Amino acid sequence: MTRDRRQLKLGYSAWPYGRHISSWRLPGVPTDNEFNPRHYRASIQAAERGIFDIYFIGSQLSTGVEPVAPGEPVSDRQTWINETMIKPDGLTLAAYLAGVSDRIGIVATINSSYANPYDTAREAATIDHFSGGRFGINVVMGRSDAAARNYSMDQHLDNEQRFDRGVEWTEAIIELWGSWDPDWRIADKASGRFVDPTKVRRIDHKGRYFSIEGPSNVPASPQGRLPIIHAGTSERSFDYGAKYCDARYTPFDGDQKAYYDDQKARASAYGRDPDDYLMLPGVTFYPAETVAEAQAVFRRVQDAAFKPYDAKRVGVTIGVDVEGVDPGAKVGDVVDLAEIQIADRRGGNWEFHGAGLSLATGAQVIERAFHGYGTTDVTLADLDRFITNGPLLQPPVVGDATSIAEWVEEQFEERRLDGVVVMPPYMPWGLDAFVDIVVPELQRRGLTKTEYTTATLREHLGLPSPSEPPKPAGV
Ligand SMILES: Cc1cc2nc3c(=O)[nH]c(=O)nc-3n(C[C@H](O)[C@H](O)[C@H](O)COP(=O)(O)O)c2cc1C
């Protein structure tokens, strides 16, 4: 396979302040970014400067905030920001972003457990029209009972139900996107014929969850069938992705190679070319001109943590009871490190333990903390700050241009990923640093594009264009 065909994909995952929950406390990080157009415009333009393929928007449908009863004291917990508390509507944000960018693809996350397929098909196709074919959706099924309570339900659907609904929802949307042929427009002023009615059809979808006559009233958008991305963790999720999706947004798994191979094999089993189903893990990068500088930034970010030290949290994460142990004690004096390979320049032992999708093991967490801090001289308090502040399923990759590009290249060449979704620890620094420090080195190695040579998101991702109006896959 030529490099032309397989090129590393670059995505940016949008967070108002950064992937770390304490990022807003760092000097220079504005504290009003959630709905600040300047923030979003600057970030999408930075991603375009790095010739990124995807600007990725997550979704949450409830706040997770614990209200305070009248007269009750306010606890620290109730004043903390959390990942879900404030979330702009993804489709609306995507429409705004489409207007302030030119080339990059945009993906918004939609929760198929609540969204109506006729609405989503129209909304997504509309953004695809307005962006010139740069839009795609990330389908999630959600897991939150709090979200369910915002949608007239007591509980979230169980795993089987949410995927039964999600599958039908997806098939209906694909049918609606295909309900107009691209050459539907006649617009002949002389005859007065505007539409060729033979190019438009009802879908007459009747299923367990939805009954939709169609056609859509948003005719064929530039991509026709928009790229569908998916994120999830269950068997049903793996099957859904392999069958319907163009890319999978994943954690960087404990055994990433096994995860990658397993997902690709599932796509092959559906008769698909596994290269048409991309694995895109989220990774938190700390790039600087020197490794030492990058490690200093890493420490600064961890030190911004606002949750007080919690021995229980550390104990649960590393599997060793540290209640009553001095938080200033060195991790190496408390746990047996004999089995752990200490980080080398690039973060060392990426041969993670465990199979399948699981939370990072204690050894992995310690190893990632050692790598980030750049030393084994890490206290329990340091470790706790890393645990509470950091995305454990997305390992930090801390280094200079060469060491980070080497790490990415190794993962790509060894087929552990097809691209990375950059989750900056804090904004705007994390994205700018990646674009200005790492991207030139990735480009020098021929891993990523040096300019946009394609127009649509589907083309950016190197995905085949559906040659005929899409039909639901046979069940
Ligand atoms: C990497 C990743 C990112 C995710 N992002 C979101 C998100 O932005 N919003 C959301 O509601 N769920 C998100 N999810 C969770 C999914 O809603 C959920 O895992 C999935 O759709 C269905 O459930 P499953 O985990 O049982 O397969 C994400 C999951 C993963 C693994």
The ligand as an SDF file (V2000), in Angstrom:
LIG
                    3D

 31 33  0  0  0  0  0  0  0  0999 V2000
  -13.7310    7.8790   22.7720 C   0  0  0  0  0  0  0  0  0  0  0  0
  -15.1640    8.0220   23.1700 C   0  0  0  0  0  0  0  0  0  0  0  0
  -15.7850    9.2640   23.0600 C   0  0  0  0  0  0  0  0  0  0  0  0
  -17.1180    9.4280   23.4280 C   0  0  0  0  0  0  0  0  0  0  0  0
  -17.7030   10.6610   23.3050 N   0  0  0  0  0  0  0  0  0  0  0  0
  -18.9900   10.8110   23.7020 C   0  0  0  0  0  0  0  0  0  0  0  0
  -19.6430   12.0820   23.6070 C   0  0  0  0  0  0  0  0  0  0  0  0
  -19.0710   13.0900   23.1760 O   0  0  0  0  0  0  0  0  0  0  0  0
  -20.9160   12.1660   24.0290 N   0  0  0  0  0  0  0  0  0  0  0  0
  -21.6180   11.0890   24.5220 C   0  0  0  0  0  0  0  0  0  0  0  0
  -22.7820   11.2160   24.8610 O   0  0  0  0  0  0  0  0  0  0  0  0
  -21.0160    9.8930   24.6270 N   0  0  0  0  0  0  0  0  0  0  0  0
  -19.7360    9.7290   24.2450 C   0  0  0  0  0  0  0  0  0  0  0  0
  -19.1480    8.4950   24.3370 N   0  0  0  0  0  0  0  0  0  0  0  0
  -19.8970    7.3840   24.9700 C   0  0  0  0  0  0  0  0  0  0  0  0
  -20.9360    6.7830   24.0870 C   0  0  0  0  0  0  0  0  0  0  0  0
  -22.1340    7.4990   24.2430 O   0  0  0  0  0  0  0  0  0  0  0  0
  -21.2140    5.3470   24.4510 C   0  0  0  0  0  0  0  0  0  0  0  0
  -20.0430    4.7270   24.8750 O   0  0  0  0  0  0  0  0  0  0  0  0
  -21.7350    4.5750   23.2710 C   0  0  0  0  0  0  0  0  0  0  0  0
  -22.3320    5.3220   22.3250 O   0  0  0  0  0  0  0  0  0  0  0  0
  -22.7400    3.5160   23.5970 C   0  0  0  0  0  0  0  0  0  0  0  0
  -22.4890    2.7520   24.5570 O   0  0  0  0  0  0  0  0  0  0  0  0
  -21.5160    1.5380   24.7990 P   0  0  0  0  0  0  0  0  0  0  0  0
  -20.3480    2.1590   25.4830 O   0  0  0  0  0  0  0  0  0  0  0  0
  -22.3700    0.6790   25.6630 O   0  0  0  0  0  0  0  0  0  0  0  0
  -21.1330    0.8230   23.5470 O   0  0  0  0  0  0  0  0  0  0  0  0
  -17.8360    8.3160   23.9500 C   0  0  0  0  0  0  0  0  0  0  0  0
  -17.2190    7.0750   24.0540 C   0  0  0  0  0  0  0  0  0  0  0  0
  -15.9060    6.9140   23.6840 C   0  0  0  0  0  0  0  0  0  0  0  0
  -15.3040    5.5560   23.7960 C   0  0  0  0  0  0  0  0  0  0  0  0
  1  2  1  0
  2  3  1  0
  2 30  2  0
  3  4  2  0
  4  5  1  0
  4 28  1  0
  5  6  2  0
  6  7  1  0
  6 13  1  0
  7  8  2  0
  7  9  1  0
  9 10  1  0
 10 11  2  0
 10 12  1  0
 12 13  2  0
 13 14  1  0
 14 15  1  0
 14 28  1  0
 15 16  1  0
 16 17  1  0
 16 18  1  0
 18 19  1  0
 18 20  1  0
 20 21  1  0
 20 22  1  0
 22 23  1  0
 23 24  1  0
 24 25  2  0
 24 26  1  0
 24 27  1  0
 28 29  2  0
 29 30  1  0
 30 31  1  0
M  END
$$$$
